[in-house]
Amino acid sequence: MNELFSRLANQTARQAGRASTFMVSIAIVLVWAVSGPFFHWSDTWQLVINTGTTIITFLMVFLIQNTQNRDTQALHLKIDELIRVTVDARNSMMTLEDATERELDVVKAELQNHCGEDTPALVVTEKPKRRAKAPVPAPTLRTSRPRA
């Protein structure tokens, strides 16, 4: 069941992101809007578009979440591989997505301290002094015509 959902979600996400799908959606809304006078702007006519958009929105929430989960997992795996093959990297970083907020705060503080120790040149303690610019002369305004 999970395999079927993943394949269906992939195909639907691919199709939903195309310009042609957007154009079909616009066409459906236009046909619905133009058909209003034929149905005398009835409650049923309004209910059709409301129900359709509600169902599509409800289903798209799960589709978007599935796509986001897959993308995030793939990104984590790629970063984990980079950590694994980097000599000076800490392998404990590979499981940070399972850490609590407090554990993440501790790791963040450690990294900030480590960064500060290794790269003191990057820490700006005072603003650099700017060179003074030469004053720009103000334009002169003529209030009267030049004499001939």
Secondary structure, DSSP 8 states (H G I E B T S, - for coil): -HHHHHHHHHHHHHHHTSHHHHHHHHHHHHHHHHTTGGGTT-HHHHHHHHHHHHHHHHHHHHHHHHHHHHHHHHHHHHHHHHHHH-TTS-GGGGGGGGS-HHHHHHHHHHHHHHHHHH-GGG---S-----------------S----
